[in-house]
Amino acid sequence: MAANVELRVSGHKLQVGQVAELRVVVTEQRPNSVPQVLVPQSGLNLQYVGQGSQVNTYNGRTTRIYTFNYRIEALAEGTFQIGPAQVRLGNDTLKTRTVNLKVNPRVQMSGDMLEAFAHWDVEEAWVGQVILYQRGLRSRKKLRGDRWSDLPKEGVGFLNDGKPKYSEFMIADPEGDIYNKQETFPWIALVPGTYKAPPGILRVDVVVGREGRGFFVRHKTRKEVLSVEHKPLVIKELPPAPPGFSGLVGDFKVRSEISTSEATVGASIPWVLEVEGKGSLENFDWSIEKDQKGARVYDGTPSVSGAVIDGSYFALARFEQVIVPTQPGTLALPSQKIITFSPTKG
């Protein structure tokens, strides 16, 4: 398995004076040194605090994970780009994605704050577009449990390759730490219309004291119920498609890599095509004519994956082909263009 690097931040919105956790996560290979994270020269203060490692085994496969931990303090309001982080692995340098951090002015917050939120990441979407439903809570109170009502499902469907993402983290605040819990569900817009989901209901058990002594201490709790109104979600039909439309809805980029520029007749030449971006790639198949002028193309095993990363849904489709030249000469590779619909451009 190839090494992978990620940059993660606990919370994408802070107030001036608050501190979040930032991590660089490396799988499979131990970095040569502590990764260097690019941050703006003013507005944020980044401090490295240590590292750790662990080994996970699942279905007989062992994965090594190396984590480098940092504290990032918000010094001024604004929107800041953090990263990429540069990770040295042997003779190679890998770079992570960047993440955005929004810092708001400081406001007075209640000492017993308990807030819930639930919303779509957009108010309008196109059929075939990936949208995220996010819900969670922020609290200065100690909690023993929480339970949400059912997810809104009208007009949308699950993504097979898009697993929900659950996160819990603490934001350090001068007036008292804030516990955060967030759930993000990737859905795909399916049916045009306007949908107004019923309120999201969150039931929590708030710790109000303790009873007993020694090993028999238990927490006393009080049940609280919070309600969150949903804004309507509008799903729009796609405009008439141009000839050759791939069916992909999202913002994608294509990468083509061939292992050599010269070969002999009959040799096997690996050819990798990748499609990556914000959108679903489920059931996408890159059909390439097998018989080319001067060569034949053989399919390898395609792979498609998707995940919620730092508040956005990213998908990657990888097609491993093999080109076998059938005659001498200069070979022109098939077109590596696909026609997609971009929700951001319309």
Disulfide bonds with the S-S distance in Angstrom:
none
